[in-house]
Amino acid sequence: MSLLRAWLVLLMLWLACLGLLMWLRSLSRRQAIAWLQWLRWAGIGAVLAGVLAAATIHFF
Protein backbone atom coordinates (compact mmCIF):
# COMPACT_ATOMS: atom_id res chain seq x y z
CA MET A 1 0.00 0.00 0.00
CA SER A 2 2.81 2.42 0.80
CA LEU A 3 4.39 1.72 -2.60
CA LEU A 4 1.13 2.64 -4.31
CA ARG A 5 0.94 5.83 -2.24
CA ALA A 6 4.53 6.72 -3.19
CA TRP A 7 3.74 6.25 -6.89
CA LEU A 8 0.60 8.39 -6.57
CA VAL A 9 2.59 11.16 -4.88
CA LEU A 10 5.21 10.96 -7.63
CA LEU A 11 2.48 11.15 -10.28
CA MET A 12 0.88 14.16 -8.60
CA LEU A 13 4.27 15.95 -8.42
CA TRP A 14 4.87 15.20 -12.10
CA LEU A 15 1.42 16.52 -13.05
CA ALA A 16 1.99 19.65 -10.96
CA CYS A 17 5.31 20.28 -12.72
CA LEU A 18 3.67 19.71 -16.10
CA GLY A 19 0.89 22.15 -15.23
CA LEU A 20 3.42 24.74 -14.07
CA LEU A 21 5.39 24.31 -17.29
CA MET A 22 2.28 24.75 -19.44
CA TRP A 23 1.29 27.83 -17.45
CA LEU A 24 4.77 29.36 -17.78
CA ARG A 25 4.76 28.76 -21.53
CA SER A 26 1.53 30.74 -21.81
CA LEU A 27 3.18 33.81 -20.23
CA SER A 28 5.35 36.34 -21.99
CA ARG A 29 9.10 35.95 -21.58
CA ARG A 30 9.36 38.87 -19.14
CA GLN A 31 6.46 37.59 -17.00
CA ALA A 32 7.90 34.06 -16.97
CA ILE A 33 11.31 35.29 -15.84
CA ALA A 34 9.73 37.35 -13.05
CA TRP A 35 7.68 34.36 -11.84
CA LEU A 36 10.66 32.01 -11.98
CA GLN A 37 12.76 34.43 -9.94
CA TRP A 38 9.97 34.68 -7.36
CA LEU A 39 9.58 30.88 -7.29
CA ARG A 40 13.34 30.47 -6.83
CA TRP A 41 13.34 32.71 -3.77
CA ALA A 42 10.19 31.03 -2.43
CA GLY A 43 11.87 27.63 -2.87
CA ILE A 44 15.02 28.80 -1.11
CA GLY A 45 12.87 30.15 1.74
CA ALA A 46 10.99 26.87 2.01
CA VAL A 47 14.23 24.88 2.17
CA LEU A 48 15.65 27.20 4.84
CA ALA A 49 12.43 26.93 6.84
CA GLY A 50 12.62 23.14 6.61
CA VAL A 51 16.24 23.14 7.75
CA LEU A 52 15.39 25.43 10.65
CA ALA A 53 12.46 23.22 11.66
CA ALA A 54 14.61 20.07 11.44
CA ALA A 55 17.36 21.70 13.48
CA THR A 56 14.87 22.86 16.09
CA ILE A 57 13.40 19.36 16.39
CA HIS A 58 16.84 17.75 16.48
CA PHE A 59 18.44 20.04 19.04
CA PHE A 60 15.44 20.78 21.27
C-alpha positions in Angstrom: 0.0 0.0 0.0 2.8 2.4 0.8 4.4 1.7 -2.6 1.1 2.6 -4.3 0.9 5.8 -2.2 4.5 6.7 -3.2 3.7 6.3 -6.9 0.6 8.4 -6.6 2.6 11.2 -4.9 5.2 11.0 -7.6 2.5 11.1 -10.3 0.9 14.2 -8.6 4.3 16.0 -8.4 4.9 15.2 -12.1 1.4 16.5 -13.1 2.0 19.7 -11.0 5.3 20.3 -12.7 3.7 19.7 -16.1 0.9 22.1 -15.2 3.4 24.7 -14.1 5.4 24.3 -17.3 2.3 24.7 -19.4 1.3 27.8 -17.4 4.8 29.4 -17.8 4.8 28.8 -21.5 1.5 30.7 -21.8 3.2 33.8 -20.2 5.3 36.3 -22.0 9.1 36.0 -21.6 9.4 38.9 -19.1 6.5 37.6 -17.0 7.9 34.1 -17.0 11.3 35.3 -15.8 9.7 37.4 -13.1 7.7 34.4 -11.8 10.7 32.0 -12.0 12.8 34.4 -9.9 10.0 34.7 -7.4 9.6 30.9 -7.3 13.3 30.5 -6.8 13.3 32.7 -3.8 10.2 31.0 -2.4 11.9 27.6 -2.9 15.0 28.8 -1.1 12.9 30.2 1.7 11.0 26.9 2.0 14.2 24.9 2.2 15.7 27.2 4.8 12.4 26.9 6.8 12.6 23.1 6.6 16.2 23.1 7.7 15.4 25.4 10.7 12.5 23.2 11.7 14.6 20.1 11.4 17.4 21.7 13.5 14.9 22.9 16.1 13.4 19.4 16.4 16.8 17.8 16.5 18.4 20.0 19.0 15.4 20.8 21.3 
